[in-house]
């Protein structure tokens, strides 16, 4: 039986590749992992594969292109499993550092027995993700959200990033009672008069996901000078699959910077 492989295709060799987005101010401590699950024989997407970290009760299922995103991962070493009917299951131990944003292609081997292949500990070393504006431009062509280019940002800037976000249709600004932060909320608001804060991603790393007890992201903690593009999606139904689905149902703000 052929062994299961966890890898990134790099020439003729198969290796594990990971990457970490640059931290902005005070990033969330949660880590995440994104990528694809493929058949190792033909590199075809495996639809409906289940990836899980049982100890954290986290799981996700791959989409029609074999893509997945699993967020909310506590820092530390965790056992991750990958399984789909007709393929040998994968089980591996991965060390996640705080705020890691990991990318990996996972290759599963077709199997009749459905046995589990255990892999020795994998140390994830990460670097900043460099992909960015290509994805921004591709999504801008689709037109499913609202977009600000670098030129538009420079014209809208009045010294603080909140002044830029104020120009995005459908976004309102909310200030904390103590005045320590300016946050983006959905224009439609929410029940009982409370702001409906949008989730925020910076350079492919979620810094606010709308989780209970999580402090919304302060827009003025970054300066407009380093921002080169902004995307806004009004709800979970409009956010692109490759960005994943966050807990906040109030919309998602995606920020691209020169450091990303």
Secondary structure as UniProt FT lines:
FT   STRAND          5..6
FT   STRAND          8..10
FT   TURN            11..12
FT   STRAND          13..15
FT   STRAND          31..39
FT   TURN            40..42
FT   TURN            47..48
FT   STRAND          50..53
FT   HELIX           54..56
FT   STRAND          58..61
FT   TURN            64..65
FT   STRAND          67..73
FT   STRAND          76..83
FT   TURN            85..86
FT   STRAND          89..96
FT   TURN            98..99
FT   STRAND          101..108
FT   STRAND          116..118
FT   STRAND          122..123
FT   HELIX           133..142
FT   STRAND          146..148
FT   HELIX           150..156
FT   HELIX           161..165
FT   TURN            166..167
FT   TURN            169..170
FT   STRAND          171..175
FT   TURN            177..178
FT   STRAND          182..186
FT   TURN            187..188
FT   HELIX           191..193
FT   STRAND          199..202
FT   TURN            203..204
FT   STRAND          205..208
FT   TURN            212..213
FT   HELIX           219..221
FT   HELIX           224..226
FT   STRAND          227..233
FT   TURN            236..238
FT   HELIX           241..243
FT   STRAND          252..257
FT   TURN            258..259
//
